């Protein structure tokens, strides 16, 4: 009888603890919504944009815009789910980190040496399947590169490297 009463008290405490935990989590999620991300985009000078500078054909430009530009340019498109923290914070962090590492909108401002290095990294990242990131392509299925698109981009980036080396022979390895 005492054991049964003790067991009922334990179950009641677990329910109260679970209820409080759920209330605290919901409360925190509501408070998080007060801290919004900045979705303003920087203006883009078309004369500095990668697609313009490299005179990319429409197919390459479309692949880049679909699979790369949301994180690697000054013109990300923020989908509806970026209205909800803390998910919005995580996405904004990825966008900031991506555009800091490689920003196609600023391509014309890069030195020849930096362009060469970034093109080399683009080839490497696509070959190794690191870009576009899986966390991005899970939600943006159209951003996932098929084998043909991978080959097109890799060859395009290699061609751009070759062209860069012809224009700036002092930057060759």
N, CA, C and O atoms as a DFTB+ gen file, in Angstrom:
692 C
 N C O
     1  1       0.816      -1.183       0.000
     2  2       0.000       0.000       0.000
     3  2       0.874       1.267       0.000
     4  3       0.605       2.204      -0.752
     5  1       1.902       1.295       0.830
     6  2       2.814       2.445       0.881
     7  2       3.596       2.531      -0.436
     8  3       3.824       3.618      -0.967
     9  1       3.994       1.386      -0.940
    10  2       4.733       1.359      -2.200
    11  2       3.867       1.886      -3.340
    12  3       4.352       2.588      -4.226
    13  1       2.583       1.541      -3.307
    14  2       1.655       1.995      -4.344
    15  2       1.484       3.512      -4.270
    16  3       1.472       4.179      -5.304
    17  1       1.355       4.057      -3.080
    18  2       1.218       5.503      -2.899
    19  2       2.495       6.224      -3.354
    20  3       2.429       7.265      -4.007
    21  1       3.630       5.670      -3.010
    22  2       4.915       6.240      -3.421
    23  2       5.035       6.246      -4.949
    24  3       5.504       7.221      -5.537
    25  1       4.610       5.158      -5.578
    26  2       4.653       5.048      -7.039
    27  2       3.762       6.104      -7.691
    28  3       4.145       6.710      -8.692
    29  1       2.553       6.328      -7.116
    30  2       1.629       7.337      -7.656
    31  2       2.220       8.743      -7.524
    32  3       2.070       9.576      -8.418
    33  1       2.892       8.993      -6.399
    34  2       3.532      10.294      -6.193
    35  2       4.646      10.506      -7.214
    36  3       4.799      11.606      -7.746
    37  1       5.425       9.458      -7.492
    38  2       6.498       9.557      -8.500
    39  2       5.924       9.882      -9.877
    40  3       6.461      10.736     -10.583
    41  1       4.857       9.221     -10.259
    42  2       4.216       9.465     -11.561
    43  2       3.703      10.904     -11.623
    44  3       3.868      11.581     -12.638
    45  1       3.075      11.374     -10.529
    46  2       2.580      12.738     -10.485
    47  2       3.714      13.751     -10.625
    48  3       3.569      14.742     -11.341
    49  1       4.825      13.520      -9.958
    50  2       5.979      14.423     -10.053
    51  2       6.564      14.435     -11.461
    52  3       6.968      15.485     -11.961
    53  1       6.608      13.264     -12.100
    54  2       7.117      13.189     -13.478
    55  2       6.216      13.988     -14.413
    56  3       6.709      14.688     -15.297
    57  1       4.886      13.890     -14.224
    58  2       3.951      14.637     -15.067
    59  2       4.135      16.130     -14.867
    60  3       4.138      16.895     -15.831
    61  1       4.291      16.550     -13.605
    62  2       4.489      17.974     -13.299
    63  2       5.810      18.452     -13.910
    64  3       5.863      19.528     -14.506
    65  1       6.863      17.664     -13.765
    66  2       8.167      18.023     -14.308
    67  2       8.106      18.110     -15.834
    68  3       8.652      19.046     -16.419
    69  1       7.456      17.157     -16.475
    70  2       7.313      17.171     -17.934
    71  2       6.514      18.387     -18.369
    72  3       6.878      19.065     -19.330
    73  1       5.431      18.662     -17.666
    74  2       4.590      19.812     -18.000
    75  2       5.388      21.110     -17.873
    76  3       5.317      21.973     -18.748
    77  1       6.138      21.244     -16.796
    78  2       6.961      22.449     -16.599
    79  2       8.031      22.561     -17.687
    80  3       8.290      23.651     -18.199
    81  1       8.635      21.458     -18.028
    82  2       9.665      21.462     -19.070
    83  2       9.080      21.928     -20.403
    84  3       9.682      22.748     -21.095
    85  1       7.924      21.410     -20.755
    86  2       7.268      21.807     -22.007
    87  2       6.920      23.290     -21.968
    88  3       7.121      23.995     -22.958
    89  1       6.408      23.769     -20.857
    90  2       6.057      25.188     -20.723
    91  2       7.302      26.064     -20.861
    92  3       7.264      27.097     -21.530
    93  1       8.392      25.660     -20.239
    94  2       9.644      26.431     -20.321
    95  2      10.147      26.457     -21.764
    96  3      10.558      27.510     -22.252
    97  1      10.122      25.324     -22.447
    98  2      10.586      25.264     -23.841
    99  2       9.733      26.153     -24.729
   100  3      10.264      26.910     -25.541
   101  1       8.419      26.072     -24.584
   102  2       7.531      26.918     -25.386
   103  2       7.775      28.390     -25.063
   104  3       7.806      29.228     -25.965
   105  1       7.947      28.702     -23.799
   106  2       8.238      30.082     -23.401
   107  2       9.526      30.605     -24.017
   108  3       9.579      31.731     -24.513
   109  1      10.559      29.778     -23.982
   110  2      11.839      30.183     -24.585
   111  2      11.687      30.390     -26.094
   112  3      12.206      31.363     -26.642
   113  1      10.987      29.491     -26.757
   114  2      10.788      29.650     -28.199
   115  2      10.038      30.941     -28.514
   116  3      10.344      31.613     -29.500
   117  1       9.072      31.286     -27.692
   118  2       8.346      32.547     -27.896
   119  2       9.263      33.750     -27.665
   120  3       9.221      34.713     -28.431
   121  1      10.072      33.707     -26.642
   122  2      11.014      34.801     -26.366
   123  2      12.033      34.924     -27.504
   124  3      12.409      36.033     -27.885
   125  1      12.476      33.790     -28.042
   126  2      13.442      33.811     -29.141
   127  2      12.910      34.597     -30.337
   128  3      13.690      35.200     -31.075
   129  1      11.597      34.596     -30.536
   130  2      11.024      35.273     -31.698
   131  2      11.212      36.788     -31.636
   132  3      11.068      37.475     -32.647
   133  1      11.528      37.300     -30.466
   134  2      11.778      38.735     -30.320
   135  2      13.125      39.147     -30.925
   136  3      13.355      40.329     -31.182
   137  1      14.000      38.188     -31.147
   138  2      15.342      38.465     -31.656
   139  2      15.441      38.015     -33.108
   140  3      15.820      36.879     -33.396
   141  1      15.098      38.917     -34.010
   142  2      15.022      38.635     -35.440
   143  2      16.381      38.822     -36.113
   144  3      17.227      39.575     -35.630
   145  1      16.575      38.132     -37.222
   146  2      17.802      38.311     -38.002
   147  2      17.624      39.496     -38.953
   148  3      16.503      39.858     -39.311
   149  1      18.723      40.079     -39.345
   150  2      18.717      41.168     -40.319
   151  2      18.711      40.551     -41.712
   152  3      19.646      39.848     -42.097
   153  1      17.649      40.823     -42.458
   154  2      17.515      40.246     -43.802
   155  2      17.804      41.273     -44.905
   156  3      17.539      41.009     -46.078
   157  1      18.333      42.414     -44.545
   158  2      18.648      43.389     -45.581
   159  2      19.837      42.875     -46.397
   160  3      20.755      42.252     -45.865
   161  1      19.794      43.146     -47.668
   162  2      20.868      42.705     -48.549
   163  2      21.678      43.913     -49.002
   164  3      21.166      45.028     -49.100
   165  1      22.942      43.666     -49.272
   166  2      23.819      44.725     -49.749
   167  2      23.576      44.929     -51.244
   168  3      23.248      43.982     -51.959
   169  1      23.737      46.149     -51.708
   170  2      23.607      46.370     -53.149
   171  2      24.733      45.644     -53.898
   172  3      25.842      45.489     -53.386
   173  1      24.423      45.213     -55.097
   174  2      25.402      44.485     -55.907
   175  2      25.766      45.321     -57.122
   176  3      24.901      45.806     -57.852
   177  1      27.054      45.475     -57.316
   178  2      27.563      46.142     -58.512
   179  2      27.736      45.051     -59.568
   180  3      28.617      44.202     -59.435
   181  1      26.909      45.063     -60.611
   182  2      26.995      44.001     -61.622
   183  2      28.389      43.849     -62.241
   184  3      28.755      42.767     -62.699
   185  1      29.160      44.935     -62.251
   186  2      30.498      44.839     -62.842
   187  2      31.469      44.062     -61.947
   188  3      32.567      43.717     -62.383
   189  1      31.074      43.786     -60.701
   190  2      31.919      43.002     -59.796
   191  2      31.408      41.580     -59.595
   192  3      32.101      40.742     -59.018
   193  1      30.196      41.310     -60.071
   194  2      29.581      40.003     -59.860
   195  2      30.248      38.932     -60.726
   196  3      30.551      39.169     -61.895
   197  1      30.471      37.766     -60.148
   198  2      31.149      36.651     -60.810
   199  2      30.549      36.327     -62.177
   200  3      31.273      36.161     -63.159
   201  1      29.229      36.239     -62.231
   202  2      28.567      35.869     -63.487
   203  2      28.864      36.894     -64.573
   204  3      29.106      36.527     -65.723
   205  1      28.847      38.179     -64.217
   206  2      29.143      39.235     -65.196
   207  2      30.620      39.252     -65.567
   208  3      30.979      39.316     -66.743
   209  1      31.469      39.194     -64.548
   210  2      32.914      39.289     -64.782
   211  2      33.397      38.136     -65.658
   212  3      34.208      38.339     -66.562
   213  1      32.904      36.935     -65.396
   214  2      33.362      35.760     -66.146
   215  2      32.547      35.515     -67.405
   216  3      32.842      34.601     -68.175
   217  1      31.527      36.327     -67.612
   218  2      30.634      36.186     -68.761
   219  2      30.105      34.750     -68.873
   220  3      30.155      34.117     -69.928
   221  1      29.595      34.268     -67.729
   222  2      29.052      32.911     -67.653
   223  2      27.867      32.772     -68.599
   224  3      27.068      33.695     -68.762
   225  1      27.770      31.604     -69.217
   226  2      26.609      31.359     -70.060
   227  2      25.379      31.152     -69.177
   228  3      25.507      31.035     -67.958
   229  1      24.209      31.105     -69.770
   230  2      22.961      31.023     -69.020
   231  2      22.885      29.766     -68.158
   232  3      22.392      29.819     -67.031
   233  1      23.361      28.649     -68.668
   234  2      23.308      27.391     -67.923
   235  2      24.157      27.468     -66.649
   236  3      23.699      27.093     -65.570
   237  1      25.381      27.949     -66.779
   238  2      26.269      28.099     -65.623
   239  2      25.675      29.116     -64.647
   240  3      25.653      28.877     -63.439
   241  1      25.195      30.245     -65.163
   242  2      24.612      31.289     -64.312
   243  2      23.418      30.749     -63.528
   244  3      23.264      31.055     -62.346
   245  1      22.592      29.966     -64.164
   246  2      21.410      29.396     -63.497
   247  2      21.819      28.429     -62.393
   248  3      21.248      28.455     -61.302
   249  1      22.793      27.586     -62.665
   250  2      23.279      26.637     -61.648
   251  2      23.850      27.401     -60.455
   252  3      23.549      27.084     -59.305
   253  1      24.673      28.408     -60.737
   254  2      25.277      29.198     -59.658
   255  2      24.215      29.910     -58.824
   256  3      24.271      29.890     -57.595
   257  1      23.255      30.535     -59.489
   258  2      22.197      31.257     -58.770
   259  2      21.371      30.293     -57.918
   260  3      20.991      30.628     -56.796
   261  1      21.096      29.110     -58.439
   262  2      20.258      28.137     -57.731
   263  2      21.002      27.438     -56.603
   264  3      20.429      27.212     -55.537
   265  1      22.260      27.096     -56.817
   266  2      22.981      26.241     -55.865
   267  2      24.010      26.957     -54.998
   268  3      24.451      26.407     -53.989
   269  1      24.400      28.173     -55.373
   270  2      25.512      28.819     -54.664
   271  2      25.198      30.207     -54.103
   272  3      25.658      30.553     -53.015
   273  1      24.433      30.987     -54.824
   274  2      24.306      32.406     -54.506
   275  2      23.581      32.712     -53.199
   276  3      23.806      33.777     -52.623
   277  1      22.719      31.821     -52.709
   278  2      22.033      32.118     -51.455
   279  2      23.015      32.270     -50.289
   280  3      22.771      33.054     -49.372
   281  1      24.094      31.543     -50.321
   282  2      25.086      31.630     -49.239
   283  2      26.354      32.363     -49.652
   284  3      27.100      32.841     -48.798
   285  1      26.600      32.453     -50.936
   286  2      27.882      33.000     -51.402
   287  2      27.699      34.252     -52.269
   288  3      28.371      34.414     -53.287
   289  1      26.790      35.124     -51.856
   290  2      26.626      36.403     -52.552
   291  2      26.008      37.404     -51.588
   292  3      25.686      37.072     -50.447
   293  1      25.848      38.622     -52.058
   294  2      25.192      39.654     -51.249
   295  2      23.687      39.663     -51.457
   296  3      23.002      40.561     -50.967
   297  1      23.164      38.684     -52.169
   298  2      21.746      38.643     -52.483
   299  2      21.089      37.320     -52.095
   300  3      20.491      36.659     -52.944
   301  1      21.192      36.925     -50.824
   302  2      20.525      35.675     -50.445
   303  2      19.010      35.838     -50.498
   304  3      18.478      36.926     -50.278
   305  1      18.331      34.740     -50.793
   306  2      16.875      34.723     -50.746
   307  2      16.511      34.025     -49.442
   308  3      16.892      32.877     -49.213
   309  1      15.773      34.724     -48.595
   310  2      15.406      34.174     -47.295
   311  2      14.035      33.504     -47.390
   312  3      13.028      34.187     -47.578
   313  1      13.984      32.188     -47.262
   314  2      12.690      31.497     -47.323
   315  2      11.847      31.750     -46.066
   316  3      12.344      32.302     -45.084
   317  1      10.600      31.355     -46.099
   318  2       9.638      31.606     -45.019
   319  2      10.126      31.119     -43.662
   320  3       9.863      31.761     -42.645
   321  1      10.826      30.003     -43.630
   322  2      11.216      29.426     -42.349
   323  2      12.331      30.210     -41.659
   324  3      12.692      29.899     -40.524
   325  1      12.874      31.214     -42.326
   326  2      13.867      32.064     -41.650
   327  2      13.183      33.109     -40.769
   328  3      13.841      33.986     -40.209
   329  1      11.874      33.009     -40.653
   330  2      11.135      33.879     -39.741
   331  2      11.062      33.296     -38.331
   332  3      10.513      33.930     -37.429
   333  1      11.601      32.111     -38.135
   334  2      11.475      31.433     -36.854
   335  2      12.835      31.156     -36.224
   336  3      13.649      30.400     -36.754
   337  1      13.053      31.793     -35.075
   338  2      14.274      31.546     -34.306
   339  2      14.069      30.266     -33.504
   340  3      12.933      29.956     -33.144
   341  1      15.095      29.533     -33.219
   342  2      16.516      29.761     -33.467
   343  2      16.980      29.280     -34.840
   344  3      18.151      29.445     -35.182
   345  1      16.078      28.683     -35.638
   346  2      16.465      28.220     -36.979
   347  2      17.004      29.380     -37.817
   348  3      17.984      29.218     -38.544
   349  1      16.375      30.534     -37.718
   350  2      16.821      31.700     -38.491
   351  2      18.241      32.106     -38.134
   352  3      19.003      32.530     -39.003
   353  1      18.605      31.979     -36.861
   354  2      19.958      32.331     -36.429
   355  2      20.980      31.413     -37.074
   356  3      22.030      31.858     -37.538
   357  1      20.665      30.143     -37.097
   358  2      21.560      29.133     -37.675
   359  2      21.758      29.403     -39.171
   360  3      22.881      29.358     -39.672
   361  1      20.663      29.683     -39.874
   362  2      20.740      29.946     -41.314
   363  2      21.524      31.227     -41.580
   364  3      22.371      31.264     -42.473
   365  1      21.248      32.265     -40.818
   366  2      21.967      33.534     -40.994
   367  2      23.466      33.346     -40.762
   368  3      24.292      33.921     -41.471
   369  1      23.802      32.540     -39.769
   370  2      25.212      32.242     -39.503
   371  2      25.845      31.567     -40.721
   372  3      26.958      31.919     -41.112
   373  1      25.150      30.605     -41.321
   374  2      25.678      29.924     -42.509
   375  2      25.851      30.902     -43.672
   376  3      26.850      30.852     -44.388
   377  1      24.881      31.782     -43.852
   378  2      24.964      32.767     -44.943
   379  2      26.147      33.706     -44.703
   380  3      26.932      33.968     -45.615
   381  1      26.270      34.207     -43.487
   382  2      27.392      35.118     -43.173
   383  2      28.733      34.421     -43.381
   384  3      29.654      34.985     -43.971
   385  1      28.827      33.203     -42.894
   386  2      30.068      32.442     -43.022
   387  2      30.381      32.143     -44.496
   388  3      31.525      32.269     -44.931
   389  1      29.368      31.752     -45.245
   390  2      29.561      31.432     -46.653
   391  2      29.996      32.630     -47.476
   392  3      30.922      32.534     -48.282
   393  1      29.323      33.770     -47.273
   394  2      29.676      34.955     -48.064
   395  2      30.990      35.580     -47.606
   396  3      31.645      36.292     -48.366
   397  1      31.367      35.311     -46.370
   398  2      32.671      35.769     -45.882
   399  2      33.794      34.968     -46.554
   400  3      34.839      35.513     -46.907
   401  1      33.557      33.688     -46.717
   402  2      34.568      32.808     -47.300
   403  2      34.676      33.000     -48.820
   404  3      35.777      33.061     -49.369
   405  1      33.529      33.094     -49.485
   406  2      33.494      33.301     -50.934
   407  2      32.249      34.105     -51.243
   408  3      31.132      33.672     -50.958
   409  1      32.444      35.280     -51.829
   410  2      31.313      36.138     -52.160
   411  2      31.349      36.444     -53.652
   412  3      32.149      37.258     -54.115
   413  1      30.465      35.774     -54.399
   414  2      30.438      35.963     -55.848
   415  2      30.060      37.392     -56.232
   416  3      30.414      37.846     -57.320
   417  1      29.356      38.103     -55.366
   418  2      28.991      39.502     -55.650
   419  2      30.201      40.429     -55.600
   420  3      30.171      41.522     -56.166
   421  1      31.255      40.001     -54.930
   422  2      32.462      40.823     -54.771
   423  2      33.618      40.329     -55.637
   424  3      34.750      40.782     -55.467
   425  1      33.355      39.421     -56.550
   426  2      34.397      38.760     -57.342
   427  2      35.343      39.752     -58.015
   428  3      36.557      39.550     -58.022
   429  1      34.802      40.790     -58.564
   430  2      35.624      41.775     -59.269
   431  2      36.607      42.513     -58.370
   432  3      37.557      43.124     -58.860
   433  1      36.388      42.461     -57.063
   434  2      37.279      43.128     -56.108
   435  2      38.393      42.212     -55.601
   436  3      39.287      42.664     -54.886
   437  1      38.345      40.946     -55.961
   438  2      39.360      39.994     -55.513
   439  2      40.635      40.168     -56.337
   440  3      40.582      40.538     -57.510
   441  1      41.772      39.900     -55.713
   442  2      43.035      39.898     -56.452
   443  2      43.080      38.648     -57.333
   444  3      42.317      37.707     -57.112
   445  1      43.951      38.635     -58.310
   446  2      44.093      37.473     -59.193
   447  2      44.467      36.226     -58.387
   448  3      43.967      35.132     -58.650
   449  1      45.344      36.404     -57.413
   450  2      45.770      35.273     -56.585
   451  2      44.598      34.709     -55.783
   452  3      44.436      33.492     -55.683
   453  1      43.785      35.595     -55.216
   454  2      42.624      35.143     -54.432
   455  2      41.590      34.465     -55.338
   456  3      41.006      33.448     -54.964
   457  1      41.367      35.032     -56.533
   458  2      40.433      34.411     -57.481
   459  2      40.887      32.997     -57.814
   460  3      40.084      32.064     -57.819
   461  1      42.167      32.846     -58.091
   462  2      42.707      31.530     -58.428
   463  2      42.476      30.549     -57.287
   464  3      42.059      29.412     -57.511
   465  1      42.746      30.987     -56.076
   466  2      42.571      30.131     -54.907
   467  2      41.098      29.748     -54.723
   468  3      40.785      28.594     -54.433
   469  1      40.205      30.711     -54.892
   470  2      38.775      30.443     -54.727
   471  2      38.260      29.501     -55.814
   472  3      37.442      28.625     -55.537
   473  1      38.727      29.673     -57.029
   474  2      38.335      28.762     -58.114
   475  2      38.817      27.346     -57.829
   476  3      38.097      26.373     -58.054
   477  1      40.051      27.244     -57.327
   478  2      40.600      25.937     -56.948
   479  2      39.738      25.296     -55.858
   480  3      39.441      24.103     -55.918
   481  1      39.341      26.093     -54.866
   482  2      38.488      25.587     -53.787
   483  2      37.116      25.175     -54.300
   484  3      36.559      24.176     -53.846
   485  1      36.568      25.934     -55.243
   486  2      35.261      25.583     -55.817
   487  2      35.319      24.197     -56.461
   488  3      34.438      23.365     -56.245
   489  1      36.352      23.962     -57.243
   490  2      36.524      22.655     -57.887
   491  2      36.615      21.568     -56.822
   492  3      35.924      20.551     -56.896
   493  1      37.464      21.791     -55.843
   494  2      37.681      20.801     -54.785
   495  2      36.396      20.509     -54.006
   496  3      36.079      19.348     -53.747
   497  1      35.670      21.541     -53.638
   498  2      34.447      21.365     -52.849
   499  2      33.373      20.601     -53.622
   500  3      32.666      19.769     -53.054
   501  1      33.256      20.883     -54.902
   502  2      32.256      20.171     -55.714
   503  2      32.688      18.729     -55.930
   504  3      31.875      17.812     -55.814
   505  1      33.967      18.522     -56.246
   506  2      34.464      17.158     -56.449
   507  2      34.283      16.293     -55.206
   508  3      33.973      15.106     -55.309
   509  1      34.476      16.887     -54.043
   510  2      34.365      16.137     -52.791
   511  2      32.931      16.076     -52.260
   512  3      32.677      15.462     -51.224
   513  1      32.001      16.709     -52.967
   514  2      30.601      16.681     -52.564
   515  2      30.283      17.527     -51.342
   516  3      29.251      17.333     -50.699
   517  1      31.168      18.464     -51.021
   518  2      30.964      19.315     -49.843
   519  2      30.069      20.512     -50.134
   520  3      29.482      21.094     -49.222
   521  1      29.969      20.874     -51.408
   522  2      29.128      21.997     -51.797
   523  2      28.266      21.570     -52.978
   524  3      28.722      20.835     -53.854
   525  1      27.024      22.031     -52.999
   526  2      26.351      22.719     -51.913
   527  2      26.157      21.794     -50.711
   528  3      26.087      20.573     -50.846
   529  1      26.074      22.411     -49.541
   530  2      25.982      21.646     -48.300
   531  2      24.708      20.799     -48.261
   532  3      23.651      21.215     -48.737
   533  1      24.831      19.622     -47.695
   534  2      23.687      18.713     -47.578
   535  2      22.562      19.366     -46.780
   536  3      21.391      19.202     -47.123
   537  1      22.897      20.099     -45.728
   538  2      21.857      20.749     -44.927
   539  2      21.055      21.747     -45.764
   540  3      19.894      22.018     -45.456
   541  1      21.658      22.291     -46.809
   542  2      20.964      23.219     -47.706
   543  2      20.131      22.458     -48.738
   544  3      18.975      22.801     -48.988
   545  1      20.723      21.434     -49.328
   546  2      20.015      20.711     -50.390
   547  2      18.872      19.848     -49.865
   548  3      17.977      19.488     -50.630
   549  1      18.883      19.512     -48.582
   550  2      17.750      18.773     -48.016
   551  2      16.470      19.591     -48.106
   552  3      15.393      19.054     -48.364
   553  1      16.597      20.885     -47.892
   554  2      15.432      21.775     -47.922
   555  2      15.232      22.370     -49.316
   556  3      14.100      22.626     -49.726
   557  1      16.312      22.585     -50.031
   558  2      16.269      23.157     -51.387
   559  2      16.701      22.076     -52.384
   560  3      17.833      22.078     -52.869
   561  1      15.799      21.175     -52.674
   562  2      16.120      20.052     -53.554
   563  2      16.634      20.467     -54.920
   564  3      17.457      19.769     -55.514
   565  1      16.153      21.606     -55.428
   566  2      16.597      22.064     -56.749
   567  2      18.043      22.546     -56.743
   568  3      18.632      22.733     -57.808
   569  1      18.623      22.750     -55.561
   570  2      20.015      23.199     -55.455
   571  2      21.000      22.031     -55.531
   572  3      22.196      22.238     -55.738
   573  1      20.506      20.821     -55.365
   574  2      21.391      19.654     -55.416
   575  2      21.904      19.494     -56.845
   576  3      21.136      19.543     -57.806
   577  1      23.208      19.303     -56.962
   578  2      23.831      19.184     -58.283
   579  2      23.819      17.728     -58.737
   580  3      24.211      16.822     -58.001
   581  1      23.358      17.531     -59.975
   582  2      23.477      16.192     -60.543
   583  2      24.872      16.062     -61.156
   584  3      25.625      17.035     -61.197
   585  1      25.216      14.871     -61.629
   586  2      26.565      14.639     -62.155
   587  2      26.896      15.551     -63.331
   588  3      28.024      16.030     -63.446
   589  1      25.926      15.793     -64.199
   590  2      26.156      16.669     -65.356
   591  2      26.449      18.090     -64.902
   592  3      27.365      18.732     -65.416
   593  1      25.673      18.585     -63.938
   594  2      25.889      19.940     -63.431
   595  2      27.232      20.063     -62.726
   596  3      27.928      21.070     -62.862
   597  1      27.589      19.026     -61.970
   598  2      28.893      19.032     -61.302
   599  2      30.011      19.137     -62.327
   600  3      30.927      19.946     -62.180
   601  1      29.930      18.319     -63.360
   602  2      30.951      18.332     -64.408
   603  2      31.006      19.693     -65.098
   604  3      32.090      20.220     -65.345
   605  1      29.845      20.261     -65.409
   606  2      29.796      21.582     -66.053
   607  2      30.472      22.644     -65.180
   608  3      31.297      23.421     -65.661
   609  1      30.115      22.666     -63.896
   610  2      30.700      23.669     -63.002
   611  2      32.195      23.463     -62.812
   612  3      32.974      24.415     -62.865
   613  1      32.588      22.226     -62.593
   614  2      34.018      21.939     -62.400
   615  2      34.810      22.379     -63.628
   616  3      35.846      23.031     -63.501
   617  1      34.324      22.024     -64.812
   618  2      35.013      22.418     -66.042
   619  2      35.014      23.937     -66.215
   620  3      36.000      24.511     -66.677
   621  1      33.908      24.587     -65.845
   622  2      33.827      26.048     -65.947
   623  2      34.846      26.705     -65.013
   624  3      35.564      27.623     -65.412
   625  1      34.901      26.231     -63.778
   626  2      35.857      26.800     -62.831
   627  2      37.304      26.554     -63.285
   628  3      38.155      27.431     -63.142
   629  1      37.575      25.386     -63.821
   630  2      38.928      25.095     -64.321
   631  2      39.264      25.991     -65.503
   632  3      40.388      26.480     -65.612
   633  1      38.304      26.209     -66.384
   634  2      38.513      27.100     -67.529
   635  2      38.791      28.519     -67.052
   636  3      39.645      29.212     -67.604
   637  1      38.066      28.945     -66.023
   638  2      38.289      30.286     -65.467
   639  2      39.680      30.400     -64.850
   640  3      40.333      31.437     -64.965
   641  1      40.125      29.340     -64.203
   642  2      41.494      29.336     -63.637
   643  2      42.524      29.452     -64.750
   644  3      43.467      30.238     -64.651
   645  1      42.346      28.671     -65.807
   646  2      43.277      28.710     -66.940
   647  2      43.303      30.115     -67.549
   648  3      44.371      30.651     -67.841
   649  1      42.137      30.695     -67.736
   650  2      42.032      32.038     -68.301
   651  2      42.713      33.058     -67.397
   652  3      43.386      33.970     -67.878
   653  1      42.538      32.903     -66.103
   654  2      43.144      33.795     -65.128
   655  2      44.673      33.712     -65.186
   656  3      45.366      34.725     -65.086
   657  1      45.182      32.497     -65.346
   658  2      46.633      32.302     -65.407
   659  2      47.224      32.901     -66.679
   660  3      48.356      33.384     -66.672
   661  1      46.467      32.870     -67.763
   662  2      46.931      33.480     -69.014
   663  2      46.971      35.001     -68.851
   664  3      47.902      35.663     -69.309
   665  1      45.935      35.543     -68.184
   666  2      45.861      36.996     -67.985
   667  2      46.872      37.489     -66.948
   668  3      47.324      38.632     -67.015
   669  1      47.225      36.627     -65.990
   670  2      48.121      37.009     -64.896
   671  2      49.184      35.928     -64.677
   672  3      49.145      35.214     -63.674
   673  1      50.120      35.808     -65.600
   674  2      51.104      34.722     -65.499
   675  2      51.973      34.773     -64.247
   676  3      52.521      33.743     -63.854
   677  1      52.117      35.916     -63.615
   678  2      52.948      36.007     -62.413
   679  2      52.315      35.318     -61.206
   680  3      52.985      35.136     -60.189
   681  1      51.033      34.929     -61.294
   682  2      50.340      34.299     -60.169
   683  2      50.285      32.773     -60.291
   684  3      49.632      32.117     -59.481
   685  1      50.950      32.211     -61.275
   686  2      50.967      30.754     -61.411
   687  2      51.814      30.130     -60.308
   688  3      52.771      30.734     -59.823
   689  1      51.443      28.908     -59.920
   690  2      52.225      28.181     -58.900
   691  2      53.494      27.632     -59.480
   692  3      54.272      26.994     -58.770
